[in-house]
Amino acid sequence: MKMLCALSVLMVVTRRRILKENLENQVFGNDSTELKEIVLNL
């Protein structure tokens, strides 16, 4: 049961990370990694 719980948490975290990356790609564009790094370093 604990294993199932941990697995579902991991899935949610992974999904959120994927959504966040997709959102960043939409905002910054796929080819502007430099810009993203500059923004993240501020």
C-alpha positions as CSV (number, residue, x, y, z in Angstrom):
1,M,0.0,0.0,0.0
2,K,2.8,2.4,0.8
3,M,4.5,1.5,-2.5
4,L,1.3,2.4,-4.4
5,C,1.1,5.7,-2.5
6,A,4.7,6.6,-3.2
7,L,4.2,5.7,-6.9
8,S,1.2,8.0,-7.2
9,V,3.1,10.8,-5.6
10,L,6.0,10.3,-8.0
11,M,3.6,10.3,-11.0
12,V,2.0,13.6,-9.8
13,V,5.4,15.2,-9.4
14,T,6.6,14.0,-12.8
15,R,3.5,15.2,-14.4
16,R,3.8,18.6,-12.8
17,R,7.4,18.8,-13.9
18,I,6.4,17.9,-17.5
19,L,3.6,20.5,-17.5
20,K,6.0,23.1,-16.1
21,E,8.6,22.4,-18.8
22,N,5.8,22.6,-21.5
23,L,4.7,25.9,-20.1
24,E,8.2,27.3,-20.1
25,N,8.7,26.1,-23.7
26,Q,5.5,27.9,-24.7
27,V,6.5,31.1,-22.9
28,F,10.2,31.2,-23.9
29,G,10.1,29.1,-27.1
30,N,11.9,25.9,-27.6
31,D,15.2,27.3,-28.9
32,S,15.7,30.1,-26.3
33,T,17.5,28.0,-23.6
34,E,20.0,30.9,-23.0
35,L,17.2,33.3,-22.3
36,K,15.6,30.8,-19.8
37,E,18.9,30.4,-18.0
38,I,19.3,34.1,-17.7
39,V,15.8,34.5,-16.3
40,L,16.4,31.6,-13.9
41,N,19.6,33.1,-12.7
42,L,18.0,36.5,-11.7
